Amino acid sequence: MCCFSQNITSVSQTKIFSRLLSEKNQSLVYEMSLDTPEDVAMILPIPVVEGSNEKSVTFIDLSGYPDFFKDLKKGFPEPPTASLRHTDSESIPKSASLLEVQNVGSFEASFVPTTADFSRLDPRFKLPDGTWEKLPAYANYGFAVFKLKKGNKKLHPMAFQFPSQLAAKAQLFFPTVHIHDGQVHAMEEFDHQLYAQTWLKAALRSKDGWTESAKLASQFTKVEKSQKLIWASGHVYRKKIIGRQKNIDIIAQPVAIGG
């Protein structure tokens, strides 16, 4: 889910990269074009493992790799290549301290472990009281919060890794639910490109809308600039979500090749 603390003019060209790092951790990279008349906080609920604290999420500075998604797109030349099989290459007291605010490239970021911890969030990032009570599905989630400057611009990728409650099921999480006006609508207009990497001998299925790159990631991305977020010896998968769609988060389930 992508939620903004204030009304924005528009958000478009959303791109999300997800990779399972282990049986416990997932990485997430998020990019978009945003038009906002005021400074705004963007909040991404994430399915963290129960008991996660404010140090559990690691924010990653990708300001040195603004073409992260531009390079990923190179793995899918138009017209799209046919999908190939994956190869064997490799309640909080008022006196509680404020949550840490980190500088991550052009952004300020914080991790909020639970909905109760929003009382400890820097006041600049606050949402109206009662917001999360209206969204019970996220009661056991944590929240990555980014402060974004006003203006109409494309933002460099925001990246972090977190202990995921879905990792044990080998599932990849993509925060795609829209909340841009303080409400959750059943249907929304999407302009998303999702990218993912799985692991050795696992693939995302074409019948679920995924296309596999014909080449290894190292052949069309700058792995050394990705802060170890891209697996050089793996293929990349892409799924486009365009137009009016159900307003839900996406959970991708890789399947074993030959299994």
C-alpha positions as CSV (number, residue, x, y, z in Angstrom):
1,M,0.0,0.0,0.0
2,C,1.2,3.5,-0.8
3,C,-0.4,6.1,1.5
4,F,0.3,9.8,1.6
5,S,-0.1,12.0,4.7
6,Q,-1.8,14.7,2.7
7,N,-3.7,15.0,-0.6
8,I,-1.4,15.0,-3.6
9,T,-1.9,16.2,-7.2
10,S,-0.8,13.0,-8.8
11,V,1.4,9.9,-8.7
12,S,2.4,7.9,-11.7
13,Q,5.0,5.6,-13.3
14,T,5.3,3.5,-10.2
15,K,8.0,0.8,-10.3
16,I,8.6,-1.8,-7.6
17,F,11.4,-4.3,-7.3
18,S,11.1,-7.2,-4.9
19,R,13.7,-9.9,-4.0
20,L,13.7,-12.6,-1.4
21,L,17.1,-12.4,0.3
22,S,16.7,-15.4,2.6
23,E,14.1,-17.4,4.4
24,K,13.6,-14.4,6.7
25,N,14.3,-11.2,4.7
26,Q,13.0,-9.4,1.7
27,S,14.3,-6.3,-0.1
28,L,12.1,-3.7,-1.7
29,V,12.9,-0.9,-4.1
30,Y,10.2,1.8,-5.0
31,E,10.2,4.5,-7.5
32,M,7.5,6.9,-8.8
33,S,6.8,10.3,-10.3
34,L,5.1,12.6,-7.8
35,D,3.3,15.9,-8.0
36,T,2.5,17.4,-4.6
37,P,1.9,21.0,-3.6
38,E,3.3,20.5,-0.1
39,D,6.0,18.4,1.5
40,V,4.4,15.0,2.1
41,A,5.1,11.7,3.9
42,M,4.7,8.5,1.9
43,I,4.0,5.4,4.0
44,L,4.5,1.8,2.9
45,P,3.0,-0.8,5.2
46,I,5.2,-4.0,5.1
47,P,4.5,-7.5,6.5
48,V,7.3,-7.5,9.1
49,V,7.9,-10.4,11.4
50,E,6.1,-10.0,14.8
51,G,8.4,-8.4,17.4
52,S,10.4,-6.3,14.9
53,N,11.8,-3.1,16.4
54,E,12.8,0.2,14.8
55,K,16.3,-1.2,14.0
56,S,14.8,-4.2,12.1
57,V,14.5,-2.4,8.7
58,T,17.7,-1.3,6.9
59,F,17.3,1.7,4.5
60,I,19.6,1.6,1.5
61,D,20.8,4.7,-0.4
62,L,20.3,4.3,-4.2
63,S,20.9,7.9,-5.1
64,G,24.0,6.8,-6.8
65,Y,22.0,4.5,-9.1
66,P,19.1,6.6,-10.4
67,D,18.8,4.4,-13.5
68,F,18.0,1.3,-11.4
69,F,14.7,0.7,-13.1
70,K,15.7,2.1,-16.4
71,D,18.4,-0.7,-16.5
72,L,15.9,-3.4,-15.4
73,K,13.7,-2.4,-18.3
74,K,16.5,-3.2,-20.7
75,G,16.0,-6.9,-19.8
76,F,12.6,-6.7,-21.5
77,P,13.1,-5.2,-25.0
78,E,10.0,-4.5,-27.1
79,P,8.3,-6.5,-28.4
80,P,8.6,-8.5,-25.2
81,T,10.7,-11.7,-25.4
82,A,9.0,-15.0,-24.8
83,S,9.2,-16.2,-21.2
84,L,12.1,-18.6,-20.7
85,R,12.6,-21.1,-18.0
86,H,15.0,-20.2,-15.3
87,T,18.5,-21.6,-15.8
88,D,20.8,-23.0,-13.1
89,S,23.1,-20.1,-13.0
90,E,23.9,-19.2,-10.3
91,S,-0.1,1.5,23.7
92,I,3.0,3.6,23.7
93,P,3.6,6.1,26.6
94,K,3.6,9.8,25.6
95,S,7.1,10.0,27.1
96,A,8.5,7.4,24.6
97,S,11.4,8.6,22.5
98,L,10.8,9.7,18.9
99,L,11.7,7.2,16.2
100,E,14.9,7.7,14.4
101,V,14.9,9.7,11.2
102,Q,17.6,8.7,8.7
103,N,18.9,10.5,5.7
104,V,18.8,8.2,2.7
105,G,19.9,9.9,-0.4
106,S,17.4,12.7,-1.2
107,F,14.9,11.4,1.5
108,E,14.4,11.3,5.2
109,A,13.1,8.0,6.3
110,S,11.9,6.2,9.4
111,F,10.6,2.7,10.3
112,V,7.5,2.5,12.4
113,P,7.3,-1.1,13.9
114,T,3.6,-1.1,14.7
115,T,0.5,1.2,14.4
116,A,0.9,2.1,18.1
117,D,4.4,3.4,17.4
118,F,3.0,6.2,15.2
119,S,2.7,8.2,18.4
120,R,6.6,8.2,18.4
121,L,6.9,9.3,14.8
122,D,8.4,12.6,14.0
123,P,5.5,15.1,13.9
124,R,6.3,16.1,10.3
125,F,5.3,12.5,9.3
126,K,2.0,12.3,11.2
127,L,-1.2,10.9,9.8
128,P,-4.6,12.0,11.2
129,D,-5.6,10.2,14.4
130,G,-7.7,7.0,13.7
131,T,-6.3,6.4,10.2
132,W,-5.0,2.8,10.9
133,E,-8.1,1.9,12.9
134,K,-9.9,2.1,9.6
135,L,-7.5,-0.4,8.0
136,P,-7.5,-3.5,10.2
137,A,-5.8,-5.6,7.5
138,Y,-2.5,-3.8,8.4
139,A,-2.8,-4.3,12.2
140,N,0.3,-6.6,12.3
141,Y,2.3,-4.7,9.7
142,G,5.2,-2.3,10.2
143,F,5.6,0.9,8.1
144,A,8.4,2.4,6.1
145,V,8.0,6.2,6.0
146,F,9.7,8.6,3.6
147,K,9.4,12.4,3.7
148,L,9.2,13.8,0.1
149,K,9.7,17.4,-0.9
150,K,7.0,19.4,-2.7
151,G,7.1,19.7,-6.4
152,N,6.5,17.8,-9.7
153,K,9.4,15.4,-10.2
154,K,10.6,11.8,-10.7
155,L,12.2,10.5,-7.5
156,H,15.3,8.4,-7.3
157,P,14.6,4.8,-6.0
158,M,13.8,4.3,-2.4
159,A,15.2,1.0,-1.0
160,F,15.2,-1.0,2.1
161,Q,15.2,-4.6,3.4
162,F,13.1,-6.0,6.1
163,P,12.3,-9.2,8.0
164,S,9.2,-10.5,6.2
165,Q,6.5,-12.7,7.7
166,L,5.9,-14.0,4.2
167,A,9.5,-15.1,3.5
168,A,9.1,-18.5,5.2
169,K,6.4,-19.2,2.5
170,A,8.8,-18.0,-0.2
171,Q,6.4,-15.2,-1.1
172,L,7.3,-11.8,-2.4
173,F,5.3,-8.7,-1.2
174,F,4.5,-5.7,-3.4
175,P,2.8,-2.7,-1.7
176,T,0.3,-1.7,-4.4
177,V,-2.9,-0.7,-2.6
178,H,-3.6,3.0,-3.2
179,I,-4.6,5.5,-0.5
180,H,-4.1,9.0,-2.1
181,D,-7.1,10.8,-0.7
182,G,-7.5,9.3,2.8
183,Q,-9.8,6.5,1.7
184,V,-9.4,3.0,0.3
185,H,-11.4,2.5,-2.9
186,A,-12.4,-1.0,-4.1
187,M,-11.0,-0.1,-7.6
188,E,-8.2,2.3,-8.6
189,E,-6.3,3.4,-11.7
190,F,-2.9,1.6,-11.8
191,D,0.3,2.6,-13.6
192,H,2.7,0.0,-12.2
193,Q,5.6,-2.1,-13.3
194,L,6.6,-4.8,-10.9
195,Y,10.1,-6.4,-11.1
196,A,11.2,-9.4,-9.1
197,Q,14.0,-11.9,-8.6
198,T,13.5,-15.4,-7.2
199,W,16.2,-17.9,-6.4
200,L,17.9,-20.8,-8.1
201,K,15.5,-23.3,-9.7
202,A,12.4,-21.1,-9.0
203,A,10.3,-19.0,-11.4
204,L,7.3,-16.7,-11.6
205,R,4.6,-18.0,-13.9
206,S,3.6,-16.5,-17.2
207,K,0.0,-17.5,-16.4
208,D,0.1,-15.1,-13.5
209,G,1.2,-12.3,-15.8
210,W,5.0,-12.5,-15.3
211,T,7.6,-12.3,-18.2
212,E,11.1,-13.6,-17.6
213,S,14.2,-11.8,-18.9
214,A,16.1,-13.6,-21.6
215,K,19.4,-12.7,-20.0
216,L,21.0,-12.7,-16.6
217,A,20.7,-9.5,-14.5
218,S,24.4,-8.9,-14.8
219,Q,24.0,-8.5,-18.6
220,F,21.7,-5.5,-18.5
221,T,22.1,-3.9,-15.0
222,K,24.9,-2.3,-13.0
223,V,25.0,-4.8,-10.2
224,E,27.9,-3.1,-8.4
225,K,25.7,0.1,-8.0
226,S,22.7,-1.8,-6.7
227,Q,24.1,-2.2,-3.1
228,K,23.8,-6.0,-3.5
229,L,20.0,-5.7,-4.2
230,I,20.3,-7.3,-7.6
231,W,21.4,-10.9,-7.9
232,A,23.9,-10.9,-10.8
233,S,23.4,-14.5,-11.8
234,G,19.7,-14.6,-11.7
235,H,17.0,-13.7,-14.3
236,V,14.6,-10.9,-13.6
237,Y,10.8,-11.1,-13.9
238,R,8.4,-8.3,-14.8
239,K,4.6,-7.8,-14.5
240,K,2.7,-4.7,-15.8
241,I,-0.5,-3.5,-14.1
242,I,-2.1,-0.8,-16.1
243,G,-5.6,0.7,-16.0
244,R,-8.5,0.2,-13.6
245,Q,-7.8,-2.7,-11.2
246,K,-8.8,-4.2,-7.9
247,N,-7.1,-2.1,-5.2
248,I,-5.1,-4.7,-3.5
249,D,-1.5,-5.5,-2.5
250,I,0.3,-8.1,-4.7
251,I,1.8,-11.2,-3.2
252,A,3.8,-13.3,-5.7
253,Q,4.4,-17.0,-5.2
254,P,7.4,-18.4,-7.1
255,V,7.2,-22.1,-8.1
256,A,10.1,-24.6,-8.3
257,I,11.2,-25.4,-11.8
258,G,10.7,-29.0,-12.6
259,G,8.8,-29.5,-9.4
